Amino acid sequence: FDKLGAQHHVQKVDIVGDAYLAATNFLIEQEGDHAARLARFALDMMEAAMDTPVDEEGPDPTLRVQIRVGLHCGPVSASVVGTHNFKYTMVGDTTNIGSKMESHSVA
């Protein structure tokens, strides 16, 4: 997914559990097409997942990885958290709504 992110100018921010948290217009100011780029990135991620077998040696080698996507655009707060094991993350209503959209979507 990181390679796809680079193609779409989408920056991975964090991995939270099984969630891939990413953002646009993050490192440098980019064009106003951030929502479209995120949507294309998500579609490409879904396609890449469908091309990835769960277990080539398993009982059903045709079984493919399935992912769910949640997108939301808006302001976020980002910071380094922790005192020993530092972690950079984003928080706020925008990330919460995106997370809720993902958890209620269909794989």
Secondary structure by P-SEA (a helix, b strand, c coil): caaaaaaaccccccccccccccccccccccccaaaaaaaaaaaaaaaaaaacccccccccccbbbbbbbbbbbbbbbbbbbcccccccccccaaaaaaaaaaaaccc
